[in-house]
């Protein structure tokens, strides 16, 4: 990047006339890559206002400007700009069409329209393949989309493929960006040591490339991983604050919100209350009017700041508004899997609210809060039929029939039947993955949340039976018990032993779902039954 900047400065002395606009365009690309988005956007606007600008330069300027607008929280104008650029891109060639289609898919996902965005990614990948173009950039932006959907294994696979492709091609600029995605995904997966290693590698690469904004993002992953593992220090807090301020100054709204949230959490954990409140307030302020997932981070920030000020009512209001936003967002997702995974975005809001209402001591309020914080994920019903997967469903039934036939023959390792079964299992995984991905792209069926049932009405419907609703608060399990004549809040106990029983139960279920000899299946069933009895 430093060498590129020197070359452009040297070129400025030599370039005159119409080529000055070309020099400006390349300067904008450089500024965008080092994170100076506002400066880059100003030049792109100039290019687009020039009626004599070559078509290719104008389309790429529109594409890059749209990406900047989306990072600054203006997804609507960005998508309109790309819609106008796409017809012009088709006149230039497939590489430019692929670029614009990919950007449109990515921004569509960032705006919260996930099913539409996933279809866009599929279409963009087809354009890339048809044109014989490398898929590295596609993998990076696809990983971003899958990360937002909490499809972490699939996102990690895409990010690692991007690292491999760019590293093999000798493109360290993009390899570093892909490495940052790997770091972010290992952090979300809870592998904090690997997140620190991967983010440190990305930060070192960005430092060599003099890309301060990207390095700030990588440092935030490092500090958040250390915060979550309980090893963060005051030096990490200083890094997080500097990184958040840099991203804010550069106009990268989404990354800045996340940065101030990390800095606020870190300051609170280290007992720096005033610094924590200042950072969290800034995150909440920046998130107003941003796309839904950024707004959710803003709500978490505002709720945490209110708690630090001992304003429970204000904190609860932020939690309610955030969960309402989340319910609308989840209602637009096309499958139960995605809606359930999306619940993770609101988990902390649910915990903050539960901690507040449980201290109030009202079983009714606690029950209503528990239901509010977890029910929206399953509001919509599955569409009765997907035309796109009818053939795959038929093939999957045939595979299941094959597995039943092979399983009844007493398979022995190394036999022909065993090899046949292994082939059928692989075929089953491929078909199931195709069906699953089709549900990500399907049209959603919107659902609406019903008003909570009062405890009195619930007791009437129970007709003498007892309802126990469980919730998690920190490392403790709590419950609301609705009995025929009374209601109460009960402390159930620590989560540790429950997690251990659940781990053993899920292990037994996984064994039951595999093709195994009858004796092993019987043992797995006995283990599962034991865990149920112990619970």
C-alpha positions in Angstrom: 0.0 0.0 0.0 2.8 2.4 0.8 4.5 1.7 -2.5 1.2 2.1 -4.3 0.7 5.5 -2.7 4.2 6.6 -3.7 3.6 5.6 -7.3 0.3 7.5 -7.5 1.9 10.6 -6.0 4.7 10.3 -8.6 2.1 9.8 -11.4 0.3 13.0 -10.3 3.2 15.1 -11.5 3.2 13.5 -14.9 -0.5 13.1 -15.7 -2.5 15.8 -17.4 -5.8 16.2 -19.3 -8.3 13.4 -19.4 -6.0 11.0 -17.6 -6.3 13.0 -14.4 -9.7 11.3 -13.9 -8.2 7.9 -14.3 -5.5 8.8 -11.7 -8.3 10.0 -9.3 -10.1 6.7 -9.7 -7.0 4.6 -8.8 -6.4 6.9 -5.8 -10.0 6.2 -4.6 -9.4 2.4 -4.9 -6.3 2.8 -2.7 -8.1 4.9 -0.1 -11.0 2.4 0.0 -8.6 -0.5 0.6 -6.8 1.3 3.5 -10.1 2.2 5.1 -10.5 5.9 4.3 -14.0 5.4 3.1 -15.3 9.0 3.2 -12.3 10.3 1.1 -12.8 7.4 -1.4 -16.5 8.1 -1.7 -15.9 11.7 -2.5 -13.8 10.7 -5.5 -16.2 8.0 -6.7 -19.0 10.7 -6.7 -16.8 12.8 -8.9 -16.2 10.0 -11.3 -20.0 9.2 -11.5 -20.8 12.9 -12.2 -18.5 12.9 -15.2 -20.6 12.2 -18.4 -17.4 11.3 -20.3 -16.1 8.7 -17.8 -15.5 5.3 -19.5 -18.3 2.8 -18.8 -16.1 0.3 -17.0 -14.7 3.0 -14.6 -18.2 4.3 -14.0 -19.6 0.9 -13.2 -16.8 -0.1 -10.8 -17.0 3.3 -9.1 -20.7 2.7 -8.6 -20.0 -0.7 -7.2 -17.3 0.5 -4.8 -19.4 3.5 -3.7 -22.3 1.1 -3.0 -20.1 -1.0 -0.8 -19.0 2.1 1.2 -22.6 3.3 1.6 -23.6 -0.1 3.0 -20.7 -0.1 5.5 -21.9 3.4 6.6 -25.4 2.0 7.2 -27.1 3.2 4.0 -28.1 -0.1 2.4 -31.1 1.3 0.5 -29.2 3.9 -1.6 -26.4 1.3 -2.1 -28.9 -1.3 -3.6 -30.5 1.3 -5.8 -27.1 2.3 -7.1 -26.2 -1.3 -8.0 -29.6 -1.8 -9.6 -28.7 1.1 -12.0 -25.2 -0.2 -12.6 -26.0 -3.8 -13.5 -27.5 -3.2 -17.0 -24.4 -1.2 -17.8 -22.2 -4.0 -16.5 -23.7 -6.5 -18.9 -22.4 -4.3 -21.8 -18.9 -4.5 -20.4 -18.3 -8.2 -19.7 -18.9 -11.1 -17.3 -16.2 -10.2 -14.9 -17.9 -6.8 -14.1 -21.3 -8.5 -14.0 -20.0 -11.0 -11.4 -18.5 -8.1 -9.4 -21.8 -6.1 -9.3 -23.9 -9.3 -8.7 -21.7 -10.3 -5.8 -21.8 -6.8 -4.2 -25.6 -6.7 -4.5 -25.9 -10.1 -2.8 -23.6 -9.0 0.1 -25.4 -5.7 0.6 -28.8 -7.4 0.4 -27.8 -9.7 3.3 -26.4 -6.8 5.3 -29.7 -5.0 4.9 -31.5 -7.9 6.6 -33.1 -9.5 3.4 -31.4 -12.8 3.9 -33.4 -15.2 1.6 -33.1 -12.8 -1.3 -29.4 -12.3 -0.6 -28.7 -16.0 -0.5 -30.3 -16.4 -3.9 -28.1 -13.5 -5.1 -25.0 -15.3 -3.9 -26.0 -18.5 -5.8 -26.5 -16.4 -9.0 -23.2 -14.6 -8.5 -21.3 -17.8 -8.0 -22.8 -19.1 -11.3 -21.6 -16.0 -13.1 -18.1 -16.4 -11.6 -17.9 -20.0 -12.7 -19.4 -19.4 -16.2 -16.8 -16.7 -16.7 -13.9 -18.9 -15.4 -13.2 -16.4 -12.7 -11.5 -17.3 -9.3 -14.0 -17.6 -6.4 -11.8 -16.2 -3.6 -13.8 -12.9 -3.2 -17.1 -14.8 -3.5 -16.0 -17.1 -0.6 -15.1 -14.1 1.6 -18.4 -12.3 1.1 -20.4 -15.5 1.3 -18.7 -16.2 4.6 -19.9 -12.8 5.9 -23.5 -13.7 5.0 -23.3 -17.1 6.6 -21.7 -15.6 9.7 -24.7 -13.2 10.1 -27.0 -16.2 9.8 -25.0 -18.0 12.5 -24.2 -20.8 10.0 -20.7 -21.1 11.5 -19.4 -24.4 10.1 -20.4 -23.4 6.6 -19.0 -19.8 7.0 -15.7 -21.2 8.4 -15.4 -23.5 5.4 -15.9 -20.7 3.0 -13.4 -18.4 4.8 -10.7 -21.1 4.9 -11.2 -21.8 1.2 -10.7 -18.1 0.5 -7.5 -18.0 2.5 -6.2 -21.1 0.6 -7.2 -19.6 -2.8 -5.6 -16.2 -2.2 -2.5 -17.6 -0.6 -2.0 -20.0 -3.5 -2.5 -17.2 -6.0 0.0 -14.9 -4.2 -2.6 -12.3 -3.2 -1.7 -11.3 0.4 -4.1 -8.3 0.4 -7.2 -10.5 0.1 -5.7 -13.4 2.0 -5.4 -11.2 5.1 -9.1 -10.2 4.8 -10.0 -13.9 4.6 -7.8 -14.6 7.6 -9.7 -12.0 9.6 -13.0 -13.8 8.8 -11.5 -17.1 10.1 -10.6 -15.3 13.3 -14.1 -13.8 13.7 -15.6 -17.2 13.2 -13.4 -19.1 15.6 -14.3 -16.4 18.2 -18.0 -17.0 17.6 -17.4 -20.7 17.9 -15.9 -20.2 21.3 -12.3 -21.2 20.4 -10.7 -18.1 22.0 -7.1 -19.3 21.7 -7.4 -20.0 18.0 -9.2 -16.6 17.6 -6.3 -14.8 19.2 -3.8 -16.6 16.9 -5.7 -16.0 13.7 -6.5 -12.4 14.5 -2.9 -11.7 15.4 -1.8 -13.1 12.1 -4.3 -10.9 10.3 -3.3 -7.8 12.3 0.4 -8.4 11.4 -0.5 -8.7 7.7 -2.6 -5.5 7.8 0.2 -3.7 9.6 2.7 -4.7 6.8 0.1 -3.5 4.3 -0.4 -0.2 6.2 -4.1 -0.8 6.4 -5.0 0.8 9.7 -8.8 0.3 9.5 -8.4 -3.4 8.8 -5.8 -3.8 11.5 -8.3 -2.1 14.0 -10.9 -4.8 13.2 -8.3 -7.6 13.8 -7.2 -6.1 17.1 -10.9 -6.0 18.2 -11.1 -9.8 17.6 -8.0 -10.3 19.7 -9.3 -8.1 22.6 -12.8 -9.7 22.5 -11.3 -13.2 22.6 -9.2 -12.3 25.6 -12.2 -10.7 27.3 -14.3 -13.9 26.8 -11.4 -16.1 28.1 -10.9 -13.9 31.1 -7.3 -12.9 30.2 -7.9 -9.2 29.1 -5.7 -6.5 30.5 -5.7 -2.7 30.6 -3.4 -2.8 27.5 -6.2 -4.6 25.6 -8.7 -2.0 26.8 -6.4 0.7 25.3 -6.2 -1.2 22.0 -10.0 -1.6 21.9 -10.7 2.0 22.5 -8.2 3.2 19.9 -9.5 0.7 17.3 -13.2 1.8 17.9 -12.3 5.4 17.6 -10.4 4.9 14.4 -13.3 2.9 12.8 -15.7 5.6 14.0 -13.5 8.4 12.4 -13.4 6.5 9.2 -17.2 6.2 9.0 -17.3 2.4 9.2 -20.5 2.3 11.2 -21.1 -1.4 11.8 -17.5 -2.1 12.8 -17.4 1.0 15.0 -20.5 -0.1 16.9 -19.0 -3.5 17.5 -15.7 -1.8 18.5 -17.3 0.4 21.1 -19.4 -2.5 22.5 -16.2 -4.6 22.9 -14.4 -1.6 24.6 -17.4 -1.0 26.9 -17.6 -4.6 28.0 -13.9 -4.7 28.5 -13.9 -1.5 30.6 -16.7 -2.8 32.7 -14.9 -6.1 33.4 -11.9 -4.2 34.5 -13.9 -1.9 36.8 -13.6 1.2 34.6 -17.2 2.2 34.9 -17.1 5.7 33.4 -15.1 4.5 30.4 -17.5 1.6 30.0 -20.5 3.9 30.0 -18.9 6.3 27.5 -18.1 3.5 25.0 -21.5 1.8 25.3 -23.3 5.1 24.9 -21.3 5.8 21.7 -22.2 2.3 20.4 -25.9 2.9 21.1 -25.9 6.3 19.4 -24.1 5.1 16.3 -26.4 2.1 15.8 -29.6 4.3 15.5 -31.1 3.9 12.0 -28.6 1.2 11.0 -29.6 -2.2 9.6 -31.2 -4.6 12.1 -28.3 -6.6 13.3 -26.3 -3.4 14.0 -29.3 -2.0 15.8 -29.4 -5.1 18.0 -25.7 -4.5 19.1 -26.7 -0.9 19.8 -29.6 -2.1 22.0 -27.3 -4.5 23.9 -24.9 -1.5 24.4 -27.6 0.8 25.7 -29.0 -1.8 28.0 -25.5 -2.5 29.5 -24.9 1.2 29.9 -28.3 1.6 31.7 -27.5 -1.3 34.1 -24.1 0.3 34.9 -26.1 3.5 35.8 -28.5 1.3 37.9 -31.5 2.2 35.7 -33.3 -1.1 35.5 -36.4 0.3 33.8 -34.4 1.9 31.0 -32.4 -1.3 30.5 -35.5 -3.4 30.3 -37.0 -1.0 27.7 -33.9 -1.4 25.5 -34.2 -5.2 25.8 -37.9 -5.1 24.8 -37.2 -2.9 21.8 -34.3 -5.1 20.7 -36.3 -8.3 21.0 -39.1 -6.7 19.1 -36.7 -5.9 16.3 -35.3 -9.4 16.4 -38.7 -11.0 16.2 -39.5 -9.0 13.0 -36.1 -10.0 11.5 -36.5 -13.7 12.4 -40.0 -13.7 10.9 -38.5 -12.8 7.5 -36.1 -15.8 7.6 -37.3 -18.8 5.4 -36.6 -21.8 7.6 -36.9 -23.0 11.2 -33.1 -23.7 11.3 -32.3 -20.1 10.4 -34.9 -18.6 12.7 -33.6 -20.7 15.6 -29.9 -19.8 14.9 -30.9 -16.1 14.7 -32.1 -16.3 18.3 -28.4 -16.1 19.3 -28.4 -12.4 18.3 -30.8 -11.7 21.1 -29.5 -14.0 23.8 -27.8 -11.3 25.8 -30.9 -9.1 25.7 -32.9 -12.0 27.1 -30.5 -12.6 29.9 -30.3 -8.9 30.9 -34.1 -8.6 31.0 -34.5 -11.9 32.9 -32.0 -10.7 35.6 -34.1 -7.6 36.0 -37.6 -9.1 36.1 -36.6 -12.0 38.3 -35.5 -9.6 41.0 -39.0 -8.1 40.8 -40.3 -11.4 42.2 -43.3 -11.7 40.0 -43.8 -15.2 38.4 -46.1 -13.7 35.8 -43.5 -11.2 34.6 -40.7 -13.7 34.6 -42.8 -16.2 32.6 -43.8 -13.6 30.1 -40.2 -12.5 29.7 -39.0 -16.1 29.2 -41.5 -16.6 26.4 -40.8 -13.2 24.8 -37.1 -13.9 24.6 -37.3 -17.4 23.0 -40.6 -17.8 21.2 -40.1 -15.6 18.1 -37.7 -18.0 16.5 -40.5 -20.5 15.7 -43.3 -18.1 14.8 -43.4 -18.9 11.1 -44.5 -22.2 9.7 -42.7 -24.2 7.1 -44.1 -23.9 3.6 -45.9 -27.1 2.8 -43.8 -27.8 -0.3 -40.6 -26.7 -2.1 -40.7 -27.4 -5.8 -36.9 -26.9 -5.9 -36.3 -29.9 -3.7 -39.0 -32.4 -4.7 -36.5 -34.5 -6.7 -34.0 -34.4 -3.9 -36.6 -35.5 -1.4 -37.4 -38.5 -3.6 -33.7 -39.3 -3.9 -33.3 -39.0 -0.1 -36.2 -41.5 0.5 -34.4 -43.9 -1.9 -31.1 -43.5 0.0 -32.9 -44.2 3.4 -34.4 -47.3 1.9 -30.9 -48.5 0.8 -29.5 -47.8 4.3 -32.3 -49.9 5.9 -31.6 -52.8 3.5 -27.9 -52.7 4.1 -28.3 -52.3 7.8 -30.3 -55.5 8.1 -27.5 -57.6 6.6 -25.1 -57.5 9.6 -22.4 -55.4 8.1 -18.7 -56.2 8.7 -15.9 -53.7 8.2 -14.0 -54.1 4.9 -16.7 -56.0 3.1 -18.3 -55.0 -0.1 -21.6 -54.2 1.7 -19.7 -52.0 4.1 -18.2 -50.0 1.2 -21.6 -49.7 -0.4 -23.0 -48.4 2.9 -20.2 -45.8 3.1 -21.0 -44.6 -0.4 -24.7 -44.3 0.4 -24.0 -42.3 3.6 -21.9 -39.8 1.6 -24.7 -39.6 -1.0 -27.2 -38.9 1.8 -25.0 -36.1 3.2 -24.8 -34.4 -0.2 -28.5 -34.6 -0.8 -29.3 -33.3 2.7 -26.9 -30.4 2.3 -28.6 -29.5 -1.0 -32.0 -29.6 0.6 -30.8 -27.5 3.6 -29.3 -24.8 1.4 -32.6 -24.7 -0.6 -34.5 -23.8 2.6 -32.1 -20.9 3.1 -33.2 -19.4 -0.2 -36.9 -20.1 0.0 -39.6 -17.5 0.4 -40.5 -16.9 4.1 -43.9 -17.4 5.5 -44.4 -14.5 7.9 -45.8 -15.2 11.4 -47.1 -12.8 14.0 -46.6 -12.9 17.8 -49.6 -13.5 19.9 -50.2 -11.6 23.1 -48.9 -13.5 26.2 -51.5 -15.7 27.9 -52.2 -14.5 31.5 -51.3 -16.8 34.3 -55.0 -17.2 35.2 -55.9 -18.2 31.6 -52.9 -20.5 31.5 -54.0 -22.2 34.7 -57.5 -22.8 33.3 -56.0 -24.4 30.2 -53.7 -26.6 32.3 -56.8 -28.0 34.0 -55.1 -29.0 37.2 -51.7 -29.9 35.7 -48.5 -28.1 36.6 -46.4 -26.2 34.1 -42.7 -25.6 34.7 -40.9 -23.1 32.4 -37.1 -23.1 32.6 -34.6 -20.2 32.1 -30.9 -19.7 32.4 -29.4 -16.9 34.5 -25.6 -16.9 34.6 -24.5 -20.4 35.6 -27.8 -21.2 37.4 -31.0 -22.8 36.1 -34.2 -21.1 37.3 -37.9 -22.0 36.8 -41.4 -20.5 37.0 -43.8 -23.1 38.4 -47.5 -22.6 37.6 -49.6 -24.7 40.0 -53.4 -25.1 40.3 -53.6 -22.5 43.0 -50.4 -20.6 43.0 -47.3 -19.6 41.0 -43.7 -19.3 42.2 -40.1 -18.7 41.0 -37.8 -21.6 41.9 -34.0 -21.8 41.9 -33.2 -25.3 40.3 -29.5 -25.4 40.7 -26.2 -25.1 38.9 -25.9 -25.8 35.1 -22.8 -27.9 35.2 -24.4 -31.3 36.1 -27.3 -30.6 33.7 -24.8 -29.9 30.8 -23.0 -33.1 31.5 -26.3 -35.1 31.4 -27.3 -33.4 28.2 -23.8 -34.0 26.6 -24.2 -37.8 27.3 -27.8 -37.8 26.1 -26.8 -36.1 22.8 -23.9 -38.5 22.3 -26.4 -41.4 22.7 -28.8 -39.9 20.2 -26.0 -39.4 17.6 -25.1 -43.1 17.9 -28.8 -44.0 17.5 -28.9 -41.9 14.3 -26.1 -43.9 12.7 -26.1 -47.3 10.9 -24.6 -49.7 13.6 -24.9 -53.3 14.7 -28.0 -54.0 16.8 -26.0 -54.5 20.0 -24.5 -51.0 19.7 -27.9 -49.5 19.0 -29.4 -51.2 22.0 -26.6 -49.9 24.2 -27.1 -46.4 22.9 -30.8 -46.6 23.5 -30.2 -47.8 27.1 -27.8 -44.8 27.7 -30.4 -42.3 26.3 -33.2 -43.8 28.5 -30.9 -43.6 31.6 -30.3 -39.9 30.9 -34.0 -39.2 30.6 -34.7 -41.0 33.9 -31.9 -39.1 35.7 -33.3 -35.8 34.4 
